[in-house]
Amino acid sequence: MLTSLSGWGANKWVDCALAEPETPEQVSEWLNPAGTIARGLGRSYGDAAVNGGGQVIGMARLNRFLAFDARTGRLTCEAGVSLEDIIRCFAPRGWFPAITPGTKFVTVGGCIANDVHGKAHHVQGSFSNSVESISVLLASGEIVAASRDANAELFWGSMGGMGLLGIVLNATLRLRRVETTYFRQQAIAARNLEQLLDVLDEHDRTYTYSVATLDIVARGPHLGRGIVTLGEHARRDELPRRLASNPLRIGGPPRVSVPFTLPEQTLNALSIRALNAVIQQIQRRTGDYGHYEGFMYPLDGVAHWNRGYGRRGFTQYQFLIPFDAGVPRMREILSALLSEGELPFLNVLKRLGEQSAGLLSFPRPGYTFAIDLPIRPHTPDLLRRLDAMVLDAGGRIYLGKDSFVEPATFRAMYPELERWLALKAALDPNGTFTSDLGRRVGLVSRGREAREPS
Ligand SMILES: Cc1cc2nc3c(=O)[nH]c(=O)nc-3n(C[C@H](O)[C@H](O)[C@H](O)COP(=O)(O)OP(=O)(O)OC[C@H]3O[C@@H](n4cnc5c(N)ncnc54)[C@H](O)[C@@H]3O)c2cc1C
């Protein structure tokens, strides 16, 4: 049966044959060699986890914990386990996912395929830093264990590999020891972009978690005015009394839900303000000490918030430019982006640290900015212009968020692409693993070998 699927941005829906296996054996048996892609919880914004006219293997039912070592925090689990599952089970015992993106509703397989990063990338690196080994079902039907020492090329090709080398069936991760599920947090206001980046630069050396949000109505000399939020895992002995009685408290389900796709006009007038208010309320609740729900995952408090963008959906534009591109470049790109008169709901600016060895991993040293944009007729043109500016600054865009980048631009942004394509051609010569994104950006072409690099 065909199911209509999209990414989180809900900007393009395609019919796919969705299979939802419950065991690794079923994944192998049901895999369609004519073309398939794994899907986690569908939190990638674009077309990474859809395969129009072909098969999609939903992995969310493969969500069993397989082994845990309470001395080291080493966890082996199926790839459909979500970070929410991990927190629910292990946070009360003092363990937290070592690296997490801005939502906990993502699977381990999805985090590997995008080599996701969080607010602590400058200190902790990307998700692959917390992964010891993976077990991958290849197009040949073989299941191969890969780690830094064994089948290292498959390991690093899978980190950021968008699910296109094979299906990760299970993974061994290292969790982080925590005394509490709270963060000591501090907010610093900045008057303009230069000051904001200075604050990030300075405090990245003193805080593990840091992120900035821009006031997007500020323009001209005030462009980049915003708030930098800094945080550190709170120790048990520093928690205020009202929190200390339950230092490892975990959150409940989302408190609010957007029940159906809202009409577009609602977006500007109502939903942005309503969603913002809920998020700010959640963040404010504990003053200097913030619960992980508000500090790490403010958007998770509102279920289906993506429906607030209306029928045409939205995209998230996330780019990075290297530090040496300089502040004027960042200012130029932000000006071009914000000059379109949109009223985007969400934006995040952050410093990224060392690159992982993931061949297609997005993070590398530099500043990254992400912003939600409702889809308008001019959006593809706008993003094409921005892509050119980002490329010219030596930067790149993030496939986990992208819906529009063109193959030549993508190719020029990822220098390890040729190595990855050679691996793809060796492991999956017939293009069994394929997705709308893979075909769009030239990571795979159906029925033939992956495109030879030019
Ligand atoms: C509110 C929000 C905040 C976010 N914040 C961040 C952030 O701070 N940093 C960041 O890096 N990202 C962020 N993201 C993006 C998100 O973390 C990634 O897109 C993540 O990959 C989604 O995981 P998923 O399980 O939903 O995977 P899906 O979106 O379903 O799939 C993503 C990719 O993973 C592949 N995949 C899934 N499972 C497997 C498997 N078992 N084996 C092989 N491949 C597989 C798919 O084929 C696809 O290519 C955010 C997304 C949202 C909605």
The ligand as a Gaussian input file, in Angstrom:
#p B3LYP/6-31G(d) Opt

LIG

0 1
 C       13.148000      20.510000      15.992000
 C       14.352000      19.920000      15.313000
 C       15.606000      20.267000      15.774000
 C       16.740000      19.739000      15.164000
 N       17.954000      20.105000      15.639000
 C       19.068000      19.607000      15.061000
 C       20.355000      19.956000      15.575000
 O       20.475000      20.715000      16.532000
 N       21.440000      19.401000      14.975000
 C       21.325000      18.513000      13.934000
 O       22.347000      18.035000      13.463000
 N       20.122000      18.174000      13.439000
 C       19.001000      18.703000      13.977000
 N       17.770000      18.334000      13.492000
 C       17.707000      17.370000      12.384000
 C       17.622000      15.920000      12.902000
 O       18.417000      15.732000      14.041000
 C       18.156000      14.985000      11.839000
 O       17.496000      15.209000      10.630000
 C       18.023000      13.493000      12.205000
 O       18.737000      12.751000      11.275000
 C       16.586000      13.015000      12.203000
 O       16.521000      11.686000      12.693000
 P       15.302000      10.759000      12.292000
 O       15.365000       9.526000      13.124000
 O       14.033000      11.520000      12.337000
 O       15.692000      10.376000      10.808000
 P       14.893000      10.650000       9.438000
 O       14.669000      12.086000       9.292000
 O       13.746000       9.737000       9.351000
 O       16.015000      10.175000       8.405000
 C       17.184000      10.943000       8.277000
 C       18.240000      10.185000       7.482000
 O       18.620000       9.056000       8.255000
 C       18.540000       7.885000       7.460000
 N       18.253000       6.780000       8.365000
 C       17.293000       6.702000       9.313000
 N       17.390000       5.547000       9.951000
 C       18.410000       4.861000       9.397000
 C       18.992000       3.601000       9.631000
 N       18.546000       2.766000      10.566000
 N       20.034000       3.229000       8.862000
 C       20.522000       4.058000       7.895000
 N       20.015000       5.258000       7.650000
 C       18.964000       5.665000       8.396000
 C       17.455000       8.197000       6.459000
 O       17.585000       7.389000       5.305000
 C       17.714000       9.661000       6.180000
 O       18.709000       9.793000       5.204000
 C       16.609000      18.838000      14.066000
 C       15.336000      18.491000      13.599000
 C       14.203000      19.028000      14.207000
 C       12.842000      18.659000      13.688000

